[in-house]
Amino acid sequence: MTINRRKFIGYSSAAVSTSILLKACGVGDNTNSTDGDNNFKIAIALPVKITEKAWNQYGYEAIQLAKQKLNLQTTYVEQVPQTDQVEVLTDFARQGYSAVFAHGGQFDAAIEQVAYQFPQTFFMAVNGAITGENIAALRIDHLQASYVCGLIAGLMTKSNQVAYIAGQKFQATQEELRDFDMGAKSVKPDVKVISSFTGDSNDVSKVKEASLALISAGADVIYQWLDNASMAVIETAKEKNVYAYCNTK
């Protein structure tokens, strides 16, 4: 059985991102104008495909919305592995993009490495935890959504064990795990919350293996933060007749 929660978070991110771009271009929130500053160019780097129906697709759609409203020049690069993050962000800056979005906290180190070299480019760390002269972090408040998901998991678990699974361990995933734990224990103080970080949100085999391990450890509700590999959690949960949260639309 699946429970959807990331659609809300994804669209919230898209809405805030677009709002920031509108303000950066000097356009009010109520405008319907498509006459933007054609010298203002925006780019986005995404860790996986824009068609994965979750976090990355929402980021891409936000940039497209800004393009439609402001008639801006935009570009994107999808499926950016960690080893290529610095190169991709550097290429955007060298090409003269005014604002560069890095869609995920896993880009924080790359942004810090690149931003100081290009002071005329503004870098947006989406769900990041860094700041600087030309850096801002667009942070999503995970407390409400993750807490509620934890609360639901605490009410639903029969084994008294629930689980959290993610790819990389960075501040946002750590906060989400913390808030999920708080929510579960608010209704069942003795519930055990176990976690697993696979190192890659897109590696289906690793996620499948981690999901099986969590279920074998006793978890009967799994909360996830994954990209392309999210369906591996869903399929494993169905096979083992446990609950899992769905990341897709």
C-alpha positions in Angstrom: 0.0 0.0 0.0 1.3 3.5 -0.8 0.9 6.9 0.8 1.6 10.0 -1.3 3.3 13.0 0.4 6.0 14.4 -1.9 3.6 16.0 -4.4 2.8 18.7 -1.8 6.4 19.4 -1.1 7.4 19.4 -4.7 4.8 21.9 -5.8 5.6 24.1 -2.8 9.2 24.2 -3.9 8.2 25.0 -7.5 5.9 27.8 -6.4 8.5 29.4 -4.1 11.2 29.1 -6.8 9.1 30.8 -9.4 8.1 33.6 -6.9 11.8 34.3 -6.2 12.5 34.5 -10.0 9.6 36.9 -10.5 11.0 39.2 -7.8 14.5 38.9 -9.1 13.4 40.1 -12.5 11.4 43.0 -11.0 8.0 41.6 -11.7 5.2 41.8 -9.2 3.3 38.7 -8.0 0.0 39.8 -9.8 1.5 40.5 -13.2 0.4 38.6 -16.3 3.1 40.1 -18.5 5.4 38.0 -20.6 7.8 40.9 -21.3 10.8 40.0 -19.2 14.4 41.0 -19.1 15.9 39.0 -22.0 19.3 39.5 -20.5 18.3 37.6 -17.4 18.9 33.9 -18.0 18.2 31.1 -15.7 19.5 27.5 -15.5 18.8 24.5 -13.4 20.9 21.4 -12.7 18.9 18.3 -11.7 20.2 15.0 -10.3 17.9 12.8 -12.3 15.5 12.8 -15.2 12.8 15.5 -15.4 10.2 12.9 -16.2 10.5 11.0 -12.8 7.2 12.6 -11.6 8.6 13.9 -8.4 11.2 16.3 -7.1 13.1 16.8 -10.3 10.1 17.2 -12.5 8.7 19.9 -10.2 11.9 21.8 -10.4 11.9 21.7 -14.2 8.3 22.7 -14.3 9.0 25.7 -12.1 11.7 27.0 -14.5 9.4 26.5 -17.4 6.7 28.5 -15.6 9.2 31.4 -15.1 10.1 31.2 -18.8 6.4 31.4 -19.8 5.6 34.3 -17.5 8.8 36.4 -18.1 9.9 35.4 -21.6 13.3 34.4 -20.2 16.0 32.3 -21.7 16.3 29.1 -19.8 18.2 25.8 -19.9 18.6 22.7 -17.8 20.8 19.6 -17.4 19.3 16.5 -16.0 20.9 13.3 -14.5 23.9 15.2 -13.1 26.0 12.8 -11.0 27.9 14.1 -8.0 31.2 13.8 -9.9 29.9 16.2 -12.6 28.2 18.8 -10.4 31.1 21.3 -10.3 31.6 21.1 -14.1 27.9 21.6 -14.8 27.5 24.6 -12.5 30.8 26.1 -13.8 29.5 25.8 -17.4 26.3 27.6 -16.6 28.2 30.5 -15.0 30.7 30.7 -17.9 27.8 30.9 -20.3 26.5 34.0 -18.5 23.4 32.6 -16.8 22.2 35.1 -14.2 20.7 32.6 -11.8 21.6 29.0 -11.5 19.4 26.6 -9.5 21.0 23.4 -8.1 18.0 21.2 -7.3 19.0 19.3 -4.2 21.0 19.6 -1.0 23.6 17.2 -2.5 24.8 20.2 -4.6 25.9 22.3 -1.6 29.6 21.5 -1.7 29.7 22.1 -5.5 28.0 25.4 -5.2 30.5 26.6 -2.5 33.4 25.5 -4.8 32.0 27.4 -7.8 30.2 30.4 -6.6 33.1 32.5 -5.4 34.7 32.2 -8.9 31.6 33.8 -10.5 30.4 36.7 -8.4 28.0 37.9 -11.1 26.1 34.7 -11.1 23.5 34.0 -8.4 23.4 30.4 -7.2 20.2 29.0 -5.6 20.7 25.9 -3.4 17.3 24.3 -3.5 16.8 22.5 -0.2 20.4 23.4 0.6 22.0 24.7 3.8 24.5 27.2 2.6 24.7 31.0 2.2 27.1 33.5 0.6 27.4 36.8 -1.2 25.9 35.3 -4.3 24.3 32.2 -2.8 20.9 31.6 -1.2 19.3 28.4 0.1 15.7 27.8 -0.7 14.8 25.7 2.2 11.6 23.6 2.5 10.2 23.3 6.0 10.1 19.6 6.4 8.7 19.6 9.9 5.0 19.7 9.1 4.9 17.1 6.3 7.5 14.7 7.8 6.0 15.0 11.3 2.5 14.2 10.0 3.9 11.2 8.0 5.6 10.0 11.1 2.4 10.4 13.1 0.5 8.3 10.5 3.2 5.7 10.5 3.1 5.5 14.3 -0.7 4.9 14.2 -0.4 2.3 11.4 2.5 0.2 12.5 1.7 -3.2 14.0 5.3 -4.3 14.6 6.1 -1.1 16.4 9.0 -0.5 14.0 8.9 2.0 11.1 11.7 3.0 8.6 13.2 5.9 6.7 15.2 5.3 3.5 17.1 7.9 1.5 20.0 8.2 -0.9 22.5 10.7 0.4 22.9 11.9 3.9 22.8 15.7 4.1 21.1 18.3 6.2 17.6 18.1 4.6 17.4 14.3 4.8 18.7 14.4 8.4 16.0 16.9 9.3 13.3 14.9 7.6 14.4 11.7 9.5 14.3 13.7 12.7 10.8 15.1 12.1 9.5 11.7 11.0 10.8 10.2 14.2 9.2 13.0 16.3 5.8 12.4 14.6 5.9 8.6 15.1 6.8 9.0 18.8 4.2 11.6 19.4 1.5 8.9 19.1 3.6 5.8 20.1 6.5 6.8 22.3 8.2 3.4 22.3 8.1 3.0 18.5 11.5 2.2 16.9 12.5 4.2 13.8 15.3 2.7 11.8 17.0 4.3 8.8 19.0 3.5 5.7 21.1 5.7 3.4 21.9 3.9 0.2 24.3 6.5 -1.2 22.4 6.8 -4.5 18.7 7.9 -4.9 18.6 6.3 -8.3 20.2 2.9 -7.8 17.3 0.5 -7.9 19.2 -2.6 -6.8 20.6 -0.8 -3.7 17.2 0.5 -2.8 15.6 -2.9 -3.2 18.3 -4.5 -1.0 17.9 -1.7 1.6 14.1 -2.0 1.6 14.3 -5.8 2.1 16.7 -5.3 5.0 14.5 -2.8 6.7 11.5 -5.1 6.3 13.5 -8.0 7.6 14.4 -5.9 10.6 10.7 -5.6 11.4 9.6 -2.3 9.8 6.1 -2.4 8.4 5.9 1.2 7.3 8.6 2.8 5.1 9.0 6.5 4.5 11.3 7.4 1.6 13.3 10.3 0.1 14.4 8.9 -3.3 14.4 9.8 -7.0 14.2 7.2 -9.8 14.6 4.3 -7.4 11.5 5.2 -5.4 9.4 2.6 -7.1 11.7 -0.1 -5.8 10.4 0.7 -2.3 6.8 0.6 -3.5 7.2 -2.7 -5.3 9.1 -4.3 -2.4 6.4 -3.1 0.0 3.7 -4.6 -2.1 5.6 -7.9 -2.3 6.0 -8.0 1.5 2.6 -6.6 2.3 3.8 -3.6 4.2 3.1 0.1 3.9 5.3 2.6 1.9 5.0 6.3 1.1 4.9 7.2 -2.6 7.0 10.0 -4.1 5.2 10.2 -7.5 2.3 12.2 -8.8 
